[in-house]
Amino acid sequence: MDKIFIKFVFCNLKEEQLKKLREHLADVYFSELDVSYFFFDIARAYNFKRNQYLADIILREAERFKKNPQEKWLLVVDVDLYASGLNFIFGQADPRSGIGIISLTRLKPEFYKQKPDEKLFLERILKEATHELGHLFYLPHCENPECVMSFSNSILDTDKKDSYLCLTCKHILRVYRGIKT
């Protein structure tokens, strides 16, 4: 069984949220999870004009610390992320390095001037973490709008999709992982 490493960078989740995240990701990816806090400087990624962090720089910085190329790392940050050519991103993954990142910032209902909603926030975390880890297992974006691997252009897209892989994506993952059905 492969191990997935969830690394919290200058942020954390409540114990119950963390428990549900562990259970969900272990169920979807048939993997053991290792959760830890990871401290490294992400200041180089900050763009003062945008008041956002460039995800590519954070991924490259984290790659310097990753010793085992077989490991899958998911970084969790609470800063607003963007990628070149995009206004913002919820997350990003680099299958080559085996490192992905999600941001909690735009997953919070408060970001959209709504009242705090722990259940909705957790659902969004599960979806984004599952999505970016899917890319680390070489799953592409899915055409099925209900599949967790469908592309989210906005938080409304994230809210519409499920937190699990569709049957097609689940089959691709099983083949990739060598898991018999």
N, C-alpha and C positions, 0 to 999 in steps of 0.2 A: 504494500500500500504506500503510495506517495504521500509526502507531507507537504501541506500548503502552509506558508508562513504569512501571517497577518501582522503587519508592523504599524503600530500607531505612532505617528510623528507629531509630537506636540499637541495631542488631543487624546480623548478616550471616550468610551461608551459606558453606560450604566451596566452593572453586572448582568441584569436580566437581558438587556439588549445583546450583550456579548455572548451570552449563553445561546440565545436564539440564532445569532449569526453563525456560531460554531456548528450548531446542529444542522442548520439549513445547508451550509456549504459542504459539510461532511456528507450529507445525504445526496446532494446533487453531484458532487465530484468524487465520491467513493474514496475520500482521502481523510487522513488525520490532519488536524489543524494545530499549529503552534502559534499562540498569540503572545506578542511582547510589545514593549515600548522601544522605539528606535529613535535615537537622538543624533541627528546630523544637521548641518547647516543648510537651510534651503534659501537663504537670503539672496544668493546669486540668481535665483529664478524670479525674483520680484521685479515687476515692471512698474515703475512709479507713475508713468503716464496712464496706465490702465488700472492701477490698483489691483493687480492680479498676478498670479504666479504662472510661469510657463512650465507646463507639465513635463515637457521633454528634458529640461534642465534637471528637474528633480529626479526623473528616472535615471539620467546619466550619472548623477551624483550617487544615487543609491547603488548603482551597478558596481561602483568601486568597492563596496563593502561585501558584495555577494561572492562567496568563494566557490559554492557548488553550483555549476551550471544547470543541474537537474532540478534544483529547487524552484518552486513557484512562489514569488513574493507579491503580496498585495499591500501597498502602502495606503494608509488612511490618514488624510489630513483634514484640517478644518480651515482651509484658506480657499479663496476663489481661484479656480484654475482656468487656463485657456490654452489653446493650441494654435499654431500658426494658421491664419486664415479663418479662424472661428472666434466668435464673440466670447464664448465660454464653453467649458466641457464639464460633464459630471465625473468623467474619468477617462483613462487612457490605458492602453496596454501595449507592451512591446514583447511579442512572443520570442523574438530572437534572444533577448536578455532574460526572459522569464519574469519580468517585473511589470506590474500594473499599479495603477493609483486610482483612488476615488477621493472625491472631496465631499465632506459632509455639508458644506456651506449652503449650496443650492438645493439640498435635499430637505432642509428644514422649512416647514410651512411659514415660519416667521420671516424668512427671506422674501416671501411673496405677500407680506403684510397680513398674514393669516394668524390666527391664534395657534399657540403650540399644540401639537397633536402627536403624542409619543408613538401611537400605533402607526399612523401614516409615515412618520419619520423612519421607523424601523422597517416598514415595508419597502420604502425607497432605498434604504441602505442594503437590504437583502437583494433587491433587484440590481442595483449598480455593482455590488460586490460580485454577484453571480455573473453578470454580464462581462465585466472586465476579466475575471478568472476564465470565463469561456474563451476569450481571445488568447489567453496564455496557453490554453489547450487547443489552439488553432481553429476554434470555431469562428466562422465569418458572421457578418450580420445576416439575420434571417428575414425572409420576406413575410413571414407570419407575424402580423402586428401584435398578437397575443404572446408570442415567444419572448422570453427574457433576452434573447439575442437580437431582437429587432432594435434598430437604431432609434435613439431618443433625440429628437430635435428640440424638445421642450419638456418641462416637468409633466405636462399633460400626457405626453407619449409614455413617459415612465409610469405614470399612474394607471394608464390603460392596460399595460402589459402585465403578464403573470410573473411570478418570481422563479418559475421553473422553465426548463428547456422543453420545447415542443418535441414530439416523437422523432422527427427527422434529426434535430440537433442532438437529442439524446442518443440516437443510433450512431451518429458521427462520432460523438464523444466515446461511446463504448468501443467502437472500432479502433479509434486512436489509442485508447487506453488498453486495448487487448482484453476487454471484459466480455465474457460470454453472456448472452442473453438468456 
